[in-house]
C-alpha cells in the first residue's frame, strides 16, 4: 500500500493547523488549529497502521481521540471562562504577566 498520499495530506493539514495557531488572534481559532494538528497526527498513525497491517496504530488513535475529547472539554471551559472575565476571545487580552 502506498501511504504517500496520506502523509502528504497529513503534512498539509498539520502545516495548515500550525499556520493557523501561529497567526490567529482568537483563542477559539487557535484551539481549532491545534485540534487540526492532532487529527493530522492521527492520520499518520492510521496510515502507518494500515501499511504495516498492525493494530497498534489504531489503538493509539483511540487513545489520542479520548485525550483530544478531554482536552476539548477543558479547553472550551477555559476559553468560556476567559471570555466571561475579559469580554473578548482575543489572545492579546491575556496579558496576565503584566504588572
C-alpha positions as semicolon CSV with decimal commas, in nm:
position;residue;x (nm);y (nm);z (nm)
1;X;0,000;0,000;0,000
2;X;0,126;0,343;-0,093
3;X;0,097;0,576;0,206
4;X;0,248;0,881;0,036
5;X;-0,090;1,049;-0,036
6;X;-0,194;1,007;0,327
7;X;0,134;1,150;0,451
8;X;0,108;1,444;0,212
9;X;-0,246;1,513;0,330
10;X;-0,138;1,486;0,693
11;X;0,155;1,720;0,630
12;X;-0,073;1,971;0,460
13;X;-0,325;1,957;0,744
14;X;-0,052;1,989;1,005
15;X;0,106;2,288;0,832
16;X;-0,236;2,448;0,791
17;X;-0,302;2,399;1,161
18;X;0,042;2,534;1,253
19;X;-0,007;2,844;1,042
20;X;-0,349;2,894;1,198
21;X;-0,215;2,851;1,551
22;X;0,067;3,098;1,495
23;X;-0,121;3,368;1,306
24;X;-0,470;3,380;1,459
25;X;-0,558;3,618;1,738
26;X;-0,879;3,450;1,851
27;X;-0,839;3,184;2,119
28;X;-1,115;2,975;1,961
29;X;-0,941;2,965;1,622
30;X;-0,608;2,878;1,783
31;X;-0,784;2,597;1,970
32;X;-0,935;2,465;1,646
33;X;-0,596;2,483;1,475
34;X;-0,439;2,271;1,749
35;X;-0,719;2,017;1,707
36;X;-0,645;2,008;1,334
37;X;-0,280;1,932;1,409
38;X;-0,381;1,649;1,645
39;X;-0,606;1,498;1,379
40;X;-0,327;1,512;1,121
41;X;-0,113;1,312;1,363
42;X;-0,397;1,060;1,389
43;X;-0,399;1,031;1,011
44;X;-0,028;0,948;1,012
45;X;-0,079;0,681;1,279
46;X;-0,363;0,524;1,081
47;X;-0,169;0,532;0,754
48;X;0,127;0,350;0,907
49;X;-0,101;0,105;1,089
50;X;-0,272;0,019;0,763
51;X;0,056;-0,008;0,571
52;X;0,216;-0,231;0,834
53;X;-0,109;-0,422;0,896
54;X;-0,076;-0,362;1,267
55;X;-0,349;-0,271;1,514
56;X;-0,113;-0,073;1,737
57;X;-0,165;0,247;1,540
58;X;-0,542;0,220;1,557
59;X;-0,528;0,167;1,933
60;X;-0,301;0,470;1,964
61;X;-0,552;0,675;1,764
62;X;-0,830;0,573;2,002
63;X;-0,622;0,694;2,298
64;X;-0,543;1,020;2,119
65;X;-0,912;1,073;2,038
66;X;-1,003;1,019;2,404
67;X;-0,732;1,264;2,508
68;X;-0,850;1,509;2,244
69;X;-1,208;1,491;2,374
70;X;-1,090;1,563;2,727
71;X;-0,871;1,847;2,600
72;X;-1,166;1,990;2,407
73;X;-1,384;1,989;2,717
74;X;-1,121;2,152;2,938
75;X;-1,004;2,394;2,669
76;X;-1,357;2,505;2,590
77;X;-1,425;2,565;2,960
78;X;-1,108;2,774;2,990
79;X;-1,195;2,977;2,681
80;X;-1,552;3,039;2,805
81;X;-1,419;3,149;3,145
82;X;-1,167;3,376;2,972
83;X;-1,436;3,532;2,754
84;X;-1,657;3,591;3,058
85;X;-1,375;3,755;3,252
86;X;-1,216;3,963;2,976
87;X;-1,514;4,009;2,745
88;X;-1,320;3,902;2,438
89;X;-1,164;3,593;2,281
90;X;-0,854;3,782;2,167
91;X;-0,529;3,625;2,286
92;X;-0,375;3,971;2,323
93;X;-0,607;4,032;2,619
94;X;-0,436;3,751;2,809
95;X;-0,152;3,961;2,945
96;X;-0,165;3,821;3,296
97;X;0,209;3,868;3,341
98;X;0,171;4,244;3,327
99;X;0,238;4,436;3,650
